[in-house]
Each structure stands twice: as structure tokens, then as C-alpha cells.
């Protein structure tokens, strides 16, 4: 593992332009919001479990709330994770390649992440609109299910933007490496 990989996420991306730093800040704030939702869900689950066991008073609809809110919270982390290089990366085959080739492969991987994020955002939004049309609600609380599904869309849109941004950023890195190599050529 290189020093850049073990550095703080903000230090890793110090070479981002202004737009990249804004994107990083937005994704970081969304990830924090997702984390706070998970903390609230843990507290709610504890209250429900203790209430159920000690007083026969669980939180009504606790499982529904957990499912709906956890879906949003989970989707909130993907874009930030990708921007700071937190995705799973198997570099067994690429660790001996030239930096230019690794950057090209990373750019291609980020392009795929961007395309995947766009596809999932699109299909999640279409599904949410279909749920809104039929008026589906949760069984216990009667909450509209489409709202919980639509709350996932911003996280997936940011994942797409992060993937496309990192693809462009890495292609610029390839161009800089190539320019530096030409400058050193005799």
C-alpha cells in the first residue's frame, strides 16, 4: 500500500480542481447524513427491542422504518467512497504496470462506476414513480413506499457524477504522465 492510499481522504484528493473539491464536499456531507440515519436507526432499534422485551411496547413499524431508512443511508456512501478511493480494488495484476497504464485502467473503472450509477439512478427513479402511481404504502405505518425509494436516487446520481469526474481526472493524469515522459525523452 502506498503512502497516498493511507493518507487522509482529503489529502488524497488535493489535486482535484474546484469542481472536484465541491463534489467531494457534497458527497462527504451526504455520507455523513447517511451515517446519522444509521445511528438513529440503531437507537430506534434498541428502544424497540428493550421496549418489546421489558414492557411489551415495541416501536410500531420499526422494521418498516429500518428498511426504508437504511436504503437511503446505504446509497449515501457510494459516491464518497469512490472519490476517496475506498472501493475494493484488486491490483494483483496491475501493481507492476507503468503508472500510465494503471491510470488508464482506473479511468476505465471509474467510467464503469459512472455508467452503473447512472443506470441505477434511472431505474430506481422509474421504480419509485411506478410505486407512486399505484399508491403502494407500508403495511404498518402506511408510509408511501415511493418516497423511500426516491430518496436513494440522489446518492446514485452522485455516484454517477463521481465516476465520470474521476474518469476525466484520471485521463488528465494519463495526459500529464505522457507529457512528462515526452519532456524527458532525448
C-alpha positions as CSV (number, residue, x, y, z in Angstrom):
1,X,0.0,0.0,0.0
2,X,1.4,3.4,-1.0
3,X,1.5,6.4,1.3
4,X,-1.2,8.1,-0.8
5,X,-3.5,5.3,-0.1
6,X,-3.0,5.5,3.6
7,X,-3.2,9.3,3.8
8,X,-6.4,11.1,4.9
9,X,-9.1,11.2,2.1
10,X,-8.9,15.0,1.8
11,X,-5.1,14.8,1.3
12,X,-5.5,12.0,-1.4
13,X,-7.7,14.4,-3.5
14,X,-5.7,17.6,-3.0
15,X,-5.1,17.5,-6.8
16,X,-8.9,17.9,-7.5
17,X,-9.9,21.1,-9.1
18,X,-12.5,23.4,-7.6
19,X,-15.4,21.4,-9.0
20,X,-13.9,18.2,-7.7
21,X,-13.5,19.6,-4.2
22,X,-17.1,20.8,-4.3
23,X,-18.2,17.3,-5.4
24,X,-16.1,15.8,-2.6
25,X,-17.7,18.1,0.0
26,X,-21.2,17.3,-1.2
27,X,-20.6,13.5,-1.2
28,X,-18.9,13.7,2.2
29,X,-21.9,15.6,3.6
30,X,-24.3,13.1,2.1
31,X,-22.3,10.2,3.6
32,X,-22.4,11.9,7.0
33,X,-26.2,12.3,6.7
34,X,-26.4,8.6,5.8
35,X,-24.3,7.8,8.9
36,X,-26.5,9.8,11.1
37,X,-29.5,8.0,9.7
38,X,-27.9,4.7,10.6
39,X,-27.1,5.9,14.1
40,X,-30.8,7.0,14.5
41,X,-31.9,3.5,13.3
42,X,-29.7,1.8,15.8
43,X,-31.1,3.9,18.6
44,X,-34.7,3.3,17.4
45,X,-34.0,-0.5,17.2
46,X,-32.5,-0.6,20.7
47,X,-35.6,1.3,22.0
48,X,-37.9,-1.1,20.2
49,X,-36.1,-4.2,21.4
50,X,-35.9,-3.1,25.0
51,X,-39.5,-1.9,24.9
52,X,-40.6,-5.2,23.4
53,X,-38.7,-7.3,26.0
54,X,-39.3,-5.3,29.2
55,X,-42.6,-3.5,28.7
56,X,-44.2,-5.3,25.7
57,X,-44.1,-1.9,23.9
58,X,-42.1,-2.1,20.7
59,X,-41.8,0.9,18.4
60,X,-44.7,0.4,15.9
61,X,-43.4,-0.2,12.4
62,X,-39.7,-0.5,13.5
63,X,-38.9,-3.0,10.8
64,X,-40.5,-0.8,8.1
65,X,-38.6,2.3,9.2
66,X,-35.4,0.3,9.3
67,X,-35.9,-1.0,5.8
68,X,-36.9,2.3,4.3
69,X,-34.3,4.5,6.0
70,X,-31.4,2.0,5.6
71,X,-32.0,2.0,1.9
72,X,-31.4,5.8,1.7
73,X,-28.5,5.6,4.2
74,X,-26.7,2.9,2.3
75,X,-27.0,4.7,-1.0
76,X,-25.5,7.8,0.6
77,X,-22.0,6.3,1.0
78,X,-21.1,5.1,-2.5
79,X,-20.1,8.4,-4.2
80,X,-17.8,9.5,-1.3
81,X,-16.3,6.0,-1.1
82,X,-15.4,6.1,-4.8
83,X,-14.0,9.6,-4.7
84,X,-11.6,8.8,-1.9
85,X,-10.5,5.5,-3.4
86,X,-12.3,3.4,-0.9
87,X,-13.7,0.9,-3.4
88,X,-12.4,-2.6,-3.4
89,X,-9.5,-2.7,-5.9
90,X,-7.6,-5.8,-6.7
91,X,-4.3,-4.7,-8.0
92,X,-2.6,-8.0,-8.0
93,X,-2.2,-7.9,-11.8
94,X,-1.6,-4.2,-12.2
95,X,0.9,-3.4,-9.4
96,X,3.9,-3.9,-11.7
97,X,2.4,-1.9,-14.6
98,X,3.5,1.6,-15.6
99,X,1.7,4.4,-13.8
100,X,0.2,5.5,-17.1
101,X,-1.4,2.1,-17.7
102,X,-2.7,1.9,-14.2
103,X,-4.3,5.3,-14.6
104,X,-5.9,4.2,-17.8
105,X,-7.4,1.1,-16.2
106,X,-8.5,3.2,-13.2
107,X,-10.2,5.7,-15.6
108,X,-12.0,2.8,-17.3
109,X,-13.1,1.5,-13.9
110,X,-14.4,4.9,-13.0
111,X,-16.2,5.2,-16.3
112,X,-17.9,1.9,-15.5
113,X,-18.8,3.2,-12.0
114,X,-20.3,6.3,-13.6
115,X,-22.4,4.3,-16.0
116,X,-23.5,1.9,-13.3
117,X,-24.5,4.9,-11.0
118,X,-26.5,6.5,-13.9
119,X,-28.2,3.2,-14.7
120,X,-29.2,2.5,-11.1
121,X,-30.3,6.1,-10.5
122,X,-32.5,6.0,-13.6
123,X,-34.1,2.6,-12.8
124,X,-34.6,3.5,-9.1
125,X,-36.4,6.7,-10.1
126,X,-38.5,4.9,-12.6
127,X,-39.4,2.3,-10.0
128,X,-40.2,5.0,-7.4
129,X,-42.5,6.7,-9.9
130,X,-44.3,3.4,-10.6
131,X,-44.8,2.9,-6.9
132,X,-46.2,6.4,-6.6
133,X,-48.6,5.7,-9.4
134,X,-50.0,2.6,-7.8
135,X,-50.0,4.2,-4.4
136,X,-48.2,1.4,-2.5
137,X,-47.8,2.1,1.2
138,X,-46.1,0.2,4.0
139,X,-48.2,-2.3,5.9
140,X,-48.0,-1.0,9.5
141,X,-47.3,2.8,9.2
142,X,-48.9,3.4,5.9
143,X,-46.0,5.4,4.6
144,X,-45.7,5.8,0.8
145,X,-43.1,3.4,-0.3
146,X,-42.1,5.5,-3.3
147,X,-40.6,8.2,-1.1
148,X,-38.2,5.8,0.5
149,X,-37.1,4.6,-2.9
150,X,-36.9,8.1,-4.4
151,X,-34.6,9.1,-1.5
152,X,-32.0,6.7,-2.9
153,X,-31.8,8.5,-6.3
154,X,-29.6,11.4,-5.2
155,X,-26.9,9.0,-3.8
156,X,-26.9,7.1,-7.1
157,X,-26.8,10.3,-9.2
158,X,-23.8,11.5,-7.1
159,X,-22.2,8.1,-7.7
160,X,-22.6,8.6,-11.4
161,X,-21.1,12.1,-11.3
162,X,-18.3,10.9,-9.1
163,X,-17.5,8.1,-11.5
164,X,-17.5,10.3,-14.5
165,X,-15.5,13.0,-12.7
166,X,-12.8,10.5,-11.6
167,X,-12.7,9.1,-15.1
168,X,-11.9,12.5,-16.6
169,X,-9.5,13.3,-13.7
170,X,-7.6,10.1,-14.3
171,X,-7.4,10.6,-18.1
172,X,-5.9,14.0,-17.3
173,X,-3.4,12.2,-15.1
174,X,-2.5,10.0,-18.1
175,X,-2.0,13.0,-20.3
176,X,0.3,14.6,-17.6
177,X,2.3,11.4,-17.4
178,X,2.6,11.3,-21.2
179,X,3.6,14.9,-21.3
180,X,6.2,14.4,-18.6
181,X,7.6,11.4,-20.4
182,X,7.9,13.4,-23.7
183,X,9.7,16.1,-21.8
184,X,12.3,13.6,-20.6
185,X,12.8,12.0,-24.0
186,X,16.1,12.8,-25.7
